[in-house]
Amino acid sequence: MNAYERLMAEAIPTGTFGHAQPPSDPHSRPWTALEQAEHRRTLDEALNGWQDPSDTATRDRQRPRRPQLRVIDGQAA
């Protein structure tokens, strides 16, 4: 059976012929609640005092602008 035939043999082509799962890392495990809290504390600490650069952009986003489109003949459609 060639690669094309294997692909077509799947009901929904997923690229994992025979529903093979990737090997799991034996050292991988879900974080504990304490570890999650520590990661959240570290993130909050890193973000403390951070300011969005777009808030202090040099271009004034609130300034009035002329419309890009205008009616040529004076009649609105």
PDB file of N, CA, C and O in Angstrom:
ATOM      1  N   MET A   1       0.853  -1.172   0.000  1.00  0.00           N
ATOM      2  CA  MET A   1       0.000   0.000   0.000  1.00  0.00           C
ATOM      3  C   MET A   1       0.898   1.234   0.000  1.00  0.00           C
ATOM      4  O   MET A   1       1.770   1.377   0.858  1.00  0.00           O
ATOM      5  N   ASN A   2       0.679   2.122  -0.968  1.00  0.00           N
ATOM      6  CA  ASN A   2       1.513   3.320  -1.018  1.00  0.00           C
ATOM      7  C   ASN A   2       0.916   4.420  -0.128  1.00  0.00           C
ATOM      8  O   ASN A   2      -0.140   4.243   0.479  1.00  0.00           O
ATOM      9  N   ALA A   3       1.613   5.547  -0.069  1.00  0.00           N
ATOM     10  CA  ALA A   3       1.192   6.630   0.829  1.00  0.00           C
ATOM     11  C   ALA A   3      -0.188   7.169   0.465  1.00  0.00           C
ATOM     12  O   ALA A   3      -0.994   7.464   1.347  1.00  0.00           O
ATOM     13  N   TYR A   4      -0.460   7.298  -0.834  1.00  0.00           N
ATOM     14  CA  TYR A   4      -1.761   7.809  -1.264  1.00  0.00           C
ATOM     15  C   TYR A   4      -2.876   6.859  -0.843  1.00  0.00           C
ATOM     16  O   TYR A   4      -3.924   7.308  -0.379  1.00  0.00           O
ATOM     17  N   GLU A   5      -2.669   5.570  -0.996  1.00  0.00           N
ATOM     18  CA  GLU A   5      -3.690   4.584  -0.619  1.00  0.00           C
ATOM     19  C   GLU A   5      -3.915   4.589   0.889  1.00  0.00           C
ATOM     20  O   GLU A   5      -5.050   4.453   1.345  1.00  0.00           O
ATOM     21  N   ARG A   6      -2.845   4.746   1.663  1.00  0.00           N
ATOM     22  CA  ARG A   6      -3.000   4.828   3.127  1.00  0.00           C
ATOM     23  C   ARG A   6      -3.813   6.059   3.502  1.00  0.00           C
ATOM     24  O   ARG A   6      -4.690   5.995   4.363  1.00  0.00           O
ATOM     25  N   LEU A   7      -3.513   7.195   2.842  1.00  0.00           N
ATOM     26  CA  LEU A   7      -4.238   8.428   3.131  1.00  0.00           C
ATOM     27  C   LEU A   7      -5.716   8.287   2.792  1.00  0.00           C
ATOM     28  O   LEU A   7      -6.577   8.719   3.559  1.00  0.00           O
ATOM     29  N   MET A   8      -6.005   7.695   1.670  1.00  0.00           N
ATOM     30  CA  MET A   8      -7.389   7.533   1.243  1.00  0.00           C
ATOM     31  C   MET A   8      -8.135   6.473   2.060  1.00  0.00           C
ATOM     32  O   MET A   8      -9.365   6.450   2.054  1.00  0.00           O
ATOM     33  N   ALA A   9      -7.418   5.607   2.755  1.00  0.00           N
ATOM     34  CA  ALA A   9      -8.052   4.578   3.566  1.00  0.00           C
ATOM     35  C   ALA A   9      -8.605   5.145   4.870  1.00  0.00           C
ATOM     36  O   ALA A   9      -9.429   4.501   5.520  1.00  0.00           O
ATOM     37  N   GLU A  10      -8.166   6.335   5.259  1.00  0.00           N
ATOM     38  CA  GLU A  10      -8.663   6.950   6.479  1.00  0.00           C
ATOM     39  C   GLU A  10     -10.029   7.564   6.217  1.00  0.00           C
ATOM     40  O   GLU A  10     -10.255   8.134   5.150  1.00  0.00           O
ATOM     41  N   ALA A  11     -10.943   7.456   7.178  1.00  0.00           N
ATOM     42  CA  ALA A  11     -12.276   8.052   7.040  1.00  0.00           C
ATOM     43  C   ALA A  11     -12.150   9.574   6.940  1.00  0.00           C
ATOM     44  O   ALA A  11     -12.735  10.194   6.052  1.00  0.00           O
ATOM     45  N   ILE A  12     -11.392  10.163   7.844  1.00  0.00           N
ATOM     46  CA  ILE A  12     -11.079  11.585   7.809  1.00  0.00           C
ATOM     47  C   ILE A  12      -9.565  11.676   7.840  1.00  0.00           C
ATOM     48  O   ILE A  12      -8.956  11.312   8.846  1.00  0.00           O
ATOM     49  N   PRO A  13      -8.940  12.147   6.777  1.00  0.00           N
ATOM     50  CA  PRO A  13      -7.479  12.179   6.744  1.00  0.00           C
ATOM     51  C   PRO A  13      -6.908  13.070   7.845  1.00  0.00           C
ATOM     52  O   PRO A  13      -7.057  14.292   7.808  1.00  0.00           O
ATOM     53  N   THR A  14      -6.271  12.460   8.800  1.00  0.00           N
ATOM     54  CA  THR A  14      -5.658  13.204   9.901  1.00  0.00           C
ATOM     55  C   THR A  14      -4.150  13.145   9.860  1.00  0.00           C
ATOM     56  O   THR A  14      -3.475  13.863  10.598  1.00  0.00           O
ATOM     57  N   GLY A  15      -3.614  12.289   8.996  1.00  0.00           N
ATOM     58  CA  GLY A  15      -2.170  12.142   8.943  1.00  0.00           C
ATOM     59  C   GLY A  15      -1.655  11.152   9.962  1.00  0.00           C
ATOM     60  O   GLY A  15      -0.451  10.908  10.033  1.00  0.00           O
ATOM     61  N   THR A  16      -2.545  10.575  10.753  1.00  0.00           N
ATOM     62  CA  THR A  16      -2.131   9.567  11.741  1.00  0.00           C
ATOM     63  C   THR A  16      -2.835   8.265  11.381  1.00  0.00           C
ATOM     64  O   THR A  16      -3.824   7.889  12.010  1.00  0.00           O
ATOM     65  N   PHE A  17      -2.320   7.582  10.371  1.00  0.00           N
ATOM     66  CA  PHE A  17      -2.939   6.356   9.902  1.00  0.00           C
ATOM     67  C   PHE A  17      -3.038   5.364  11.050  1.00  0.00           C
ATOM     68  O   PHE A  17      -2.050   5.102  11.736  1.00  0.00           O
ATOM     69  N   GLY A  18      -4.195   4.826  11.253  1.00  0.00           N
ATOM     70  CA  GLY A  18      -4.408   3.892  12.355  1.00  0.00           C
ATOM     71  C   GLY A  18      -4.609   4.590  13.683  1.00  0.00           C
ATOM     72  O   GLY A  18      -4.560   3.955  14.736  1.00  0.00           O
ATOM     73  N   HIS A  19      -4.836   5.901  13.642  1.00  0.00           N
ATOM     74  CA  HIS A  19      -5.068   6.707  14.855  1.00  0.00           C
ATOM     75  C   HIS A  19      -3.895   6.639  15.828  1.00  0.00           C
ATOM     76  O   HIS A  19      -4.080   6.605  17.045  1.00  0.00           O
ATOM     77  N   ALA A  20      -2.701   6.620  15.276  1.00  0.00           N
ATOM     78  CA  ALA A  20      -1.505   6.602  16.124  1.00  0.00           C
ATOM     79  C   ALA A  20      -1.395   7.924  16.873  1.00  0.00           C
ATOM     80  O   ALA A  20      -1.635   8.984  16.295  1.00  0.00           O
ATOM     81  N   GLN A  21      -1.047   7.874  18.113  1.00  0.00           N
ATOM     82  CA  GLN A  21      -0.870   9.060  18.927  1.00  0.00           C
ATOM     83  C   GLN A  21       0.617   9.350  19.060  1.00  0.00           C
ATOM     84  O   GLN A  21       1.422   8.419  19.082  1.00  0.00           O
ATOM     85  N   PRO A  22       0.994  10.605  19.147  1.00  0.00           N
ATOM     86  CA  PRO A  22       2.411  10.921  19.333  1.00  0.00           C
ATOM     87  C   PRO A  22       2.895  10.371  20.671  1.00  0.00           C
ATOM     88  O   PRO A  22       2.123  10.280  21.626  1.00  0.00           O
ATOM     89  N   PRO A  23       4.161  10.010  20.738  1.00  0.00           N
ATOM     90  CA  PRO A  23       4.665   9.489  22.011  1.00  0.00           C
ATOM     91  C   PRO A  23       4.572  10.555  23.098  1.00  0.00           C
ATOM     92  O   PRO A  23       4.880  11.724  22.865  1.00  0.00           O
ATOM     93  N   SER A  24       4.151  10.142  24.266  1.00  0.00           N
ATOM     94  CA  SER A  24       4.031  11.099  25.364  1.00  0.00           C
ATOM     95  C   SER A  24       5.351  11.177  26.118  1.00  0.00           C
ATOM     96  O   SER A  24       6.099  10.205  26.220  1.00  0.00           O
ATOM     97  N   ASP A  25       5.601  12.349  26.632  1.00  0.00           N
ATOM     98  CA  ASP A  25       6.814  12.581  27.413  1.00  0.00           C
ATOM     99  C   ASP A  25       6.583  12.026  28.814  1.00  0.00           C
ATOM    100  O   ASP A  25       5.674  12.481  29.509  1.00  0.00           O
ATOM    101  N   PRO A  26       7.381  11.058  29.241  1.00  0.00           N
ATOM    102  CA  PRO A  26       7.156  10.480  30.572  1.00  0.00           C
ATOM    103  C   PRO A  26       7.381  11.479  31.706  1.00  0.00           C
ATOM    104  O   PRO A  26       6.910  11.266  32.823  1.00  0.00           O
ATOM    105  N   HIS A  27       8.101  12.571  31.422  1.00  0.00           N
ATOM    106  CA  HIS A  27       8.362  13.574  32.459  1.00  0.00           C
ATOM    107  C   HIS A  27       7.301  14.664  32.470  1.00  0.00           C
ATOM    108  O   HIS A  27       7.303  15.526  33.349  1.00  0.00           O
ATOM    109  N   SER A  28       6.402  14.631  31.504  1.00  0.00           N
ATOM    110  CA  SER A  28       5.352  15.644  31.428  1.00  0.00           C
ATOM    111  C   SER A  28       4.201  15.274  32.359  1.00  0.00           C
ATOM    112  O   SER A  28       3.770  14.122  32.412  1.00  0.00           O
ATOM    113  N   ARG A  29       3.717  16.268  33.086  1.00  0.00           N
ATOM    114  CA  ARG A  29       2.582  16.052  33.972  1.00  0.00           C
ATOM    115  C   ARG A  29       1.842  17.362  34.121  1.00  0.00           C
ATOM    116  O   ARG A  29       2.423  18.424  33.897  1.00  0.00           O
ATOM    117  N   PRO A  30       0.577  17.317  34.492  1.00  0.00           N
ATOM    118  CA  PRO A  30      -0.166  18.570  34.704  1.00  0.00           C
ATOM    119  C   PRO A  30       0.417  19.354  35.878  1.00  0.00           C
ATOM    120  O   PRO A  30       0.945  18.774  36.826  1.00  0.00           O
ATOM    121  N   TRP A  31       0.313  20.673  35.800  1.00  0.00           N
ATOM    122  CA  TRP A  31       0.789  21.500  36.897  1.00  0.00           C
ATOM    123  C   TRP A  31      -0.119  21.356  38.101  1.00  0.00           C
ATOM    124  O   TRP A  31      -1.329  21.175  37.967  1.00  0.00           O
ATOM    125  N   THR A  32       0.470  21.439  39.257  1.00  0.00           N
ATOM    126  CA  THR A  32      -0.315  21.440  40.490  1.00  0.00           C
ATOM    127  C   THR A  32      -0.896  22.843  40.693  1.00  0.00           C
ATOM    128  O   THR A  32      -0.473  23.799  40.043  1.00  0.00           O
ATOM    129  N   ALA A  33      -1.846  22.949  41.582  1.00  0.00           N
ATOM    130  CA  ALA A  33      -2.453  24.258  41.866  1.00  0.00           C
ATOM    131  C   ALA A  33      -1.397  25.238  42.383  1.00  0.00           C
ATOM    132  O   ALA A  33      -1.448  26.425  42.061  1.00  0.00           O
ATOM    133  N   LEU A  34      -0.458  24.758  43.170  1.00  0.00           N
ATOM    134  CA  LEU A  34       0.606  25.611  43.702  1.00  0.00           C
ATOM    135  C   LEU A  34       1.511  26.114  42.575  1.00  0.00           C
ATOM    136  O   LEU A  34       1.891  27.284  42.555  1.00  0.00           O
ATOM    137  N   GLU A  35       1.852  25.227  41.638  1.00  0.00           N
ATOM    138  CA  GLU A  35       2.674  25.633  40.500  1.00  0.00           C
ATOM    139  C   GLU A  35       1.937  26.638  39.621  1.00  0.00           C
ATOM    140  O   GLU A  35       2.533  27.601  39.140  1.00  0.00           O
ATOM    141  N   GLN A  36       0.646  26.414  39.413  1.00  0.00           N
ATOM    142  CA  GLN A  36      -0.147  27.354  38.621  1.00  0.00           C
ATOM    143  C   GLN A  36      -0.174  28.726  39.290  1.00  0.00           C
ATOM    144  O   GLN A  36      -0.043  29.752  38.622  1.00  0.00           O
ATOM    145  N   ALA A  37      -0.341  28.739  40.587  1.00  0.00           N
ATOM    146  CA  ALA A  37      -0.375  30.008  41.325  1.00  0.00           C
ATOM    147  C   ALA A  37       0.972  30.723  41.223  1.00  0.00           C
ATOM    148  O   ALA A  37       1.015  31.946  41.095  1.00  0.00           O
ATOM    149  N   GLU A  38       2.064  29.974  41.278  1.00  0.00           N
ATOM    150  CA  GLU A  38       3.402  30.562  41.167  1.00  0.00           C
ATOM    151  C   GLU A  38       3.611  31.160  39.768  1.00  0.00           C
ATOM    152  O   GLU A  38       4.159  32.254  39.633  1.00  0.00           O
ATOM    153  N   HIS A  39       3.177  30.444  38.743  1.00  0.00           N
ATOM    154  CA  HIS A  39       3.309  30.969  37.379  1.00  0.00           C
ATOM    155  C   HIS A  39       2.458  32.227  37.205  1.00  0.00           C
ATOM    156  O   HIS A  39       2.882  33.178  36.548  1.00  0.00           O
ATOM    157  N   ARG A  40       1.278  32.235  37.783  1.00  0.00           N
ATOM    158  CA  ARG A  40       0.410  33.411  37.697  1.00  0.00           C
ATOM    159  C   ARG A  40       1.022  34.596  38.430  1.00  0.00           C
ATOM    160  O   ARG A  40       0.954  35.729  37.952  1.00  0.00           O
ATOM    161  N   ARG A  41       1.617  34.339  39.588  1.00  0.00           N
ATOM    162  CA  ARG A  41       2.270  35.407  40.346  1.00  0.00           C
ATOM    163  C   ARG A  41       3.434  35.994  39.548  1.00  0.00           C
ATOM    164  O   ARG A  41       3.618  37.211  39.523  1.00  0.00           O
ATOM    165  N   THR A  42       4.215  35.140  38.899  1.00  0.00           N
ATOM    166  CA  THR A  42       5.341  35.598  38.093  1.00  0.00           C
ATOM    167  C   THR A  42       4.867  36.443  36.918  1.00  0.00           C
ATOM    168  O   THR A  42       5.466  37.471  36.602  1.00  0.00           O
ATOM    169  N   LEU A  43       3.790  36.007  36.272  1.00  0.00           N
ATOM    170  CA  LEU A  43       3.231  36.766  35.148  1.00  0.00           C
ATOM    171  C   LEU A  43       2.703  38.118  35.610  1.00  0.00           C
ATOM    172  O   LEU A  43       2.971  39.139  34.976  1.00  0.00           O
ATOM    173  N   ASP A  44       1.958  38.132  36.703  1.00  0.00           N
ATOM    174  CA  ASP A  44       1.432  39.393  37.230  1.00  0.00           C
ATOM    175  C   ASP A  44       2.563  40.353  37.589  1.00  0.00           C
ATOM    176  O   ASP A  44       2.461  41.559  37.361  1.00  0.00           O
ATOM    177  N   GLU A  45       3.628  39.816  38.147  1.00  0.00           N
ATOM    178  CA  GLU A  45       4.784  40.628  38.522  1.00  0.00           C
ATOM    179  C   GLU A  45       5.445  41.223  37.277  1.00  0.00           C
ATOM    180  O   GLU A  45       5.840  42.389  37.274  1.00  0.00           O
ATOM    181  N   ALA A  46       5.562  40.417  36.227  1.00  0.00           N
ATOM    182  CA  ALA A  46       6.187  40.890  34.994  1.00  0.00           C
ATOM    183  C   ALA A  46       5.335  41.954  34.309  1.00  0.00           C
ATOM    184  O   ALA A  46       5.877  42.868  33.687  1.00  0.00           O
ATOM    185  N   LEU A  47       4.012  41.852  34.412  1.00  0.00           N
ATOM    186  CA  LEU A  47       3.122  42.796  33.754  1.00  0.00           C
ATOM    187  C   LEU A  47       2.861  44.053  34.579  1.00  0.00           C
ATOM    188  O   LEU A  47       2.294  45.018  34.067  1.00  0.00           O
ATOM    189  N   ASN A  48       3.260  44.057  35.830  1.00  0.00           N
ATOM    190  CA  ASN A  48       3.031  45.198  36.701  1.00  0.00           C
ATOM    191  C   ASN A  48       3.773  46.418  36.152  1.00  0.00           C
ATOM    192  O   ASN A  48       4.995  46.399  36.005  1.00  0.00           O
ATOM    193  N   GLY A  49       3.026  47.467  35.853  1.00  0.00           N
ATOM    194  CA  GLY A  49       3.620  48.694  35.354  1.00  0.00           C
ATOM    195  C   GLY A  49       3.774  48.721  33.845  1.00  0.00           C
ATOM    196  O   GLY A  49       4.207  49.731  33.290  1.00  0.00           O
ATOM    197  N   TRP A  50       3.431  47.636  33.171  1.00  0.00           N
ATOM    198  CA  TRP A  50       3.546  47.619  31.718  1.00  0.00           C
ATOM    199  C   TRP A  50       2.478  48.500  31.114  1.00  0.00           C
ATOM    200  O   TRP A  50       1.334  48.505  31.568  1.00  0.00           O
ATOM    201  N   GLN A  51       2.853  49.245  30.091  1.00  0.00           N
ATOM    202  CA  GLN A  51       1.906  50.141  29.440  1.00  0.00           C
ATOM    203  C   GLN A  51       1.872  49.805  27.959  1.00  0.00           C
ATOM    204  O   GLN A  51       2.912  49.567  27.345  1.00  0.00           O
ATOM    205  N   ASP A  52       0.700  49.787  27.401  1.00  0.00           N
ATOM    206  CA  ASP A  52       0.532  49.504  25.980  1.00  0.00           C
ATOM    207  C   ASP A  52       1.161  50.628  25.178  1.00  0.00           C
ATOM    208  O   ASP A  52       0.802  51.790  25.366  1.00  0.00           O
ATOM    209  N   PRO A  53       2.108  50.305  24.272  1.00  0.00           N
ATOM    210  CA  PRO A  53       2.761  51.364  23.491  1.00  0.00           C
ATOM    211  C   PRO A  53       1.785  52.153  22.627  1.00  0.00           C
ATOM    212  O   PRO A  53       2.047  53.316  22.318  1.00  0.00           O
ATOM    213  N   SER A  54       0.684  51.562  22.235  1.00  0.00           N
ATOM    214  CA  SER A  54      -0.262  52.295  21.400  1.00  0.00           C
ATOM    215  C   SER A  54      -0.978  53.389  22.190  1.00  0.00           C
ATOM    216  O   SER A  54      -1.545  54.305  21.594  1.00  0.00           O
ATOM    217  N   ASP A  55      -0.962  53.307  23.510  1.00  0.00           N
ATOM    218  CA  ASP A  55      -1.583  54.357  24.320  1.00  0.00           C
ATOM    219  C   ASP A  55      -0.828  55.674  24.205  1.00  0.00           C
ATOM    220  O   ASP A  55      -1.417  56.747  24.336  1.00  0.00           O
ATOM    221  N   THR A  56       0.461  55.593  23.964  1.00  0.00           N
ATOM    222  CA  THR A  56       1.284  56.796  23.894  1.00  0.00           C
ATOM    223  C   THR A  56       1.799  57.019  22.473  1.00  0.00           C
ATOM    224  O   THR A  56       2.865  57.606  22.287  1.00  0.00           O
ATOM    225  N   ALA A  57       1.061  56.560  21.483  1.00  0.00           N
ATOM    226  CA  ALA A  57       1.474  56.727  20.094  1.00  0.00           C
ATOM    227  C   ALA A  57       1.570  58.206  19.760  1.00  0.00           C
ATOM    228  O   ALA A  57       0.826  59.022  20.304  1.00  0.00           O
ATOM    229  N   THR A  58       2.493  58.552  18.858  1.00  0.00           N
ATOM    230  CA  THR A  58       2.693  59.959  18.521  1.00  0.00           C
ATOM    231  C   THR A  58       1.537  60.498  17.693  1.00  0.00           C
ATOM    232  O   THR A  58       1.267  61.699  17.724  1.00  0.00           O
ATOM    233  N   ARG A  59       0.858  59.643  16.962  1.00  0.00           N
ATOM    234  CA  ARG A  59      -0.270  60.096  16.148  1.00  0.00           C
ATOM    235  C   ARG A  59      -1.522  60.169  17.023  1.00  0.00           C
ATOM    236  O   ARG A  59      -1.837  59.225  17.747  1.00  0.00           O
ATOM    237  N   ASP A  60      -2.214  61.270  16.953  1.00  0.00           N
ATOM    238  CA  ASP A  60      -3.425  61.442  17.735  1.00  0.00           C
ATOM    239  C   ASP A  60      -4.573  60.729  17.029  1.00  0.00           C
ATOM    240  O   ASP A  60      -5.018  61.163  15.967  1.00  0.00           O
ATOM    241  N   ARG A  61      -5.047  59.647  17.612  1.00  0.00           N
ATOM    242  CA  ARG A  61      -6.089  58.856  16.983  1.00  0.00           C
ATOM    243  C   ARG A  61      -7.470  59.501  17.103  1.00  0.00           C
ATOM    244  O   ARG A  61      -8.406  59.074  16.427  1.00  0.00           O
ATOM    245  N   GLN A  62      -7.610  60.500  17.934  1.00  0.00           N
ATOM    246  CA  GLN A  62      -8.906  61.142  18.132  1.00  0.00           C
ATOM    247  C   GLN A  62      -9.088  62.389  17.274  1.00  0.00           C
ATOM    248  O   GLN A  62     -10.153  63.005  17.307  1.00  0.00           O
ATOM    249  N   ARG A  63      -8.066  62.772  16.506  1.00  0.00           N
ATOM    250  CA  ARG A  63      -8.170  64.009  15.729  1.00  0.00           C
ATOM    251  C   ARG A  63      -9.207  63.860  14.616  1.00  0.00           C
ATOM    252  O   ARG A  63      -9.384  62.773  14.066  1.00  0.00           O
ATOM    253  N   PRO A  64      -9.879  64.943  14.293  1.00  0.00           N
ATOM    254  CA  PRO A  64     -10.866  64.867  13.206  1.00  0.00           C
ATOM    255  C   PRO A  64     -10.156  64.659  11.871  1.00  0.00           C
ATOM    256  O   PRO A  64      -9.081  65.208  11.629  1.00  0.00           O
ATOM    257  N   ARG A  65     -10.771  63.866  11.022  1.00  0.00           N
ATOM    258  CA  ARG A  65     -10.195  63.589   9.712  1.00  0.00           C
ATOM    259  C   ARG A  65     -11.220  63.887   8.634  1.00  0.00           C
ATOM    260  O   ARG A  65     -12.427  63.756   8.839  1.00  0.00           O
ATOM    261  N   ARG A  66     -10.711  64.288   7.485  1.00  0.00           N
ATOM    262  CA  ARG A  66     -11.595  64.499   6.348  1.00  0.00           C
ATOM    263  C   ARG A  66     -12.036  63.143   5.823  1.00  0.00           C
ATOM    264  O   ARG A  66     -11.272  62.180   5.879  1.00  0.00           O
ATOM    265  N   PRO A  67     -13.245  63.057   5.321  1.00  0.00           N
ATOM    266  CA  PRO A  67     -13.702  61.777   4.770  1.00  0.00           C
ATOM    267  C   PRO A  67     -12.882  61.398   3.544  1.00  0.00           C
ATOM    268  O   PRO A  67     -12.452  62.262   2.779  1.00  0.00           O
ATOM    269  N   GLN A  68     -12.671  60.104   3.368  1.00  0.00           N
ATOM    270  CA  GLN A  68     -11.904  59.621   2.228  1.00  0.00           C
ATOM    271  C   GLN A  68     -12.744  59.610   0.954  1.00  0.00           C
ATOM    272  O   GLN A  68     -12.205  59.762  -0.142  1.00  0.00           O
ATOM    273  N   LEU A  69     -14.044  59.435   1.086  1.00  0.00           N
ATOM    274  CA  LEU A  69     -14.938  59.396  -0.067  1.00  0.00           C
ATOM    275  C   LEU A  69     -15.848  60.607  -0.034  1.00  0.00           C
ATOM    276  O   LEU A  69     -16.249  61.071   1.033  1.00  0.00           O
ATOM    277  N   ARG A  70     -16.165  61.107  -1.203  1.00  0.00           N
ATOM    278  CA  ARG A  70     -17.101  62.223  -1.253  1.00  0.00           C
ATOM    279  C   ARG A  70     -18.009  62.056  -2.463  1.00  0.00           C
ATOM    280  O   ARG A  70     -17.655  61.384  -3.432  1.00  0.00           O
ATOM    281  N   VAL A  71     -19.182  62.674  -2.397  1.00  0.00           N
ATOM    282  CA  VAL A  71     -20.153  62.613  -3.473  1.00  0.00           C
ATOM    283  C   VAL A  71     -19.765  63.667  -4.512  1.00  0.00           C
ATOM    284  O   VAL A  71     -19.642  64.847  -4.183  1.00  0.00           O
ATOM    285  N   ILE A  72     -19.575  63.248  -5.746  1.00  0.00           N
ATOM    286  CA  ILE A  72     -19.119  64.158  -6.796  1.00  0.00           C
ATOM    287  C   ILE A  72     -20.252  65.072  -7.291  1.00  0.00           C
ATOM    288  O   ILE A  72     -20.060  66.282  -7.406  1.00  0.00           O
ATOM    289  N   ASP A  73     -21.425  64.502  -7.583  1.00  0.00           N
ATOM    290  CA  ASP A  73     -22.507  65.288  -8.179  1.00  0.00           C
ATOM    291  C   ASP A  73     -23.411  65.949  -7.138  1.00  0.00           C
ATOM    292  O   ASP A  73     -24.371  66.626  -7.506  1.00  0.00           O
ATOM    293  N   GLY A  74     -23.133  65.772  -5.881  1.00  0.00           N
ATOM    294  CA  GLY A  74     -23.926  66.395  -4.841  1.00  0.00           C
ATOM    295  C   GLY A  74     -25.180  65.618  -4.475  1.00  0.00           C
ATOM    296  O   GLY A  74     -25.924  66.034  -3.587  1.00  0.00           O
ATOM    297  N   GLN A  75     -25.419  64.532  -5.121  1.00  0.00           N
ATOM    298  CA  GLN A  75     -26.603  63.716  -4.815  1.00  0.00           C
ATOM    299  C   GLN A  75     -26.164  62.456  -4.076  1.00  0.00           C
ATOM    300  O   GLN A  75     -25.367  61.671  -4.590  1.00  0.00           O
ATOM    301  N   ALA A  76     -26.680  62.273  -2.894  1.00  0.00           N
ATOM    302  CA  ALA A  76     -26.372  61.052  -2.142  1.00  0.00           C
ATOM    303  C   ALA A  76     -27.255  59.932  -2.684  1.00  0.00           C
ATOM    304  O   ALA A  76     -28.421  60.156  -3.007  1.00  0.00           O
ATOM    305  N   ALA A  77     -26.709  58.755  -2.781  1.00  0.00           N
ATOM    306  CA  ALA A  77     -27.466  57.624  -3.319  1.00  0.00           C
ATOM    307  C   ALA A  77     -28.356  57.011  -2.268  1.00  0.00           C
ATOM    308  O   ALA A  77     -29.066  56.046  -2.548  1.00  0.00           O
TER     309      ALA A  77
END
